[in-house]
Amino acid sequence: MLKEILLQGQQAADAALERLLPPDTQYPPSIHAAMRHSVFAGGKRLRPILCMEAARMVYVAPPDAKTASAGDPSGALPPGIAELGAAVEMLHTYSLIHDDLPALDNDDLRRGRPTCHVAFGEATAILAGDALQTYAYEVLARLQCAAEARVRIIEEIAHATGTIDGMIGGQVLDLEAEHTKPDAKTLEYIHRSKTGALITACLITGCIYANATATELQRVREFGRAAGLAFQIADDILDVTQTSEQLGKTAGKDLAVEKVTYPSLYGLEKSVRMADQLITQACAALDSFGARADTLEAIARYLVERKK
């Protein structure tokens, strides 16, 4: 069942991205080709899926609404939610393009393909990342929900990608921590900000789109904070236990630049235990949702278990 949900969520996200992004024939074609090169490089679309499944968990369909549509195996989704997921994926992809640049991680492989700056040149890659970020907010501004909800969604995502407890702030600290020995508190901050913040935002904005209550949002936020940190710990584990071919990106990069990771700080075995404990904590936050939370809990476990 989970495999089917992940596949159908990926297909829904891909369809929305295909519909929303300019074709590579649109003038000027070079920038649109670069954007599509990275967006359609074969990602699993985990962030859009989390967004859609969080919305599904809290959504109450109107009495006259049609039953679940094709590609919606476990309940109703609010109309237009795939566009929100697509916008989040654009932002995630922009961060990957910039993260791979020579000035940052200087990587030439992403999702098994040449990184954007390798394929199109550094200048175009920078602009492709900028363009995806800009276009994501255009998509967010047109979401099919109430104006107040759109504003809250935009605020949530902007904060999660920003400098205070967000993705850019985490990236800055990650760069500054290279060749140093940051303590456990700093490492956790980097992981929660650089990766966990956007994962949490995916969940929260999906719930806002689906008219979740304040209590529901708080519980989902607790779930996201724990699951997001577990996901990044699992990434650290994967970086030292799998090959570049298995990862689809260069393995061992963190070791090469002497970044402190959970395995380097705590050891591999303890890092695995910590990730598992965080997933248990995350799932406990959703207890009040009952069976409605089954899919999100299964995805959370998958995020960690697929990396062992």
Secondary structure, 3 states (H helix, E strand, C coil): CHHHHHHHHHHHHHHHHHHHCCCCCCCCHHHHHHHHHHHCCCCCCHHHHHHHHHHHHHCCCCCCCCCCCCCCCCCCCCCCHHHHHHHHHHHHHHHHHHHCCCCCCCCCEECCEECHHHHHCHHHHHHHHHHHHHHHHHHHHCCCCCHHHHHHHHHHHHHHCCCCCCHHHHHHHHHHCCCCCCCHHHHHHHHHHHHHHHHHHHHHHHHHHCCCCHHHHHHHHHHHHHHHHHHHHHHHHHHHHCCHHHHCCCCCHHHHCCCCCHHHHHCHHHHHHHHHHHHHHHHHCCHHHHHHHHHHHHHHHHHHHCCC
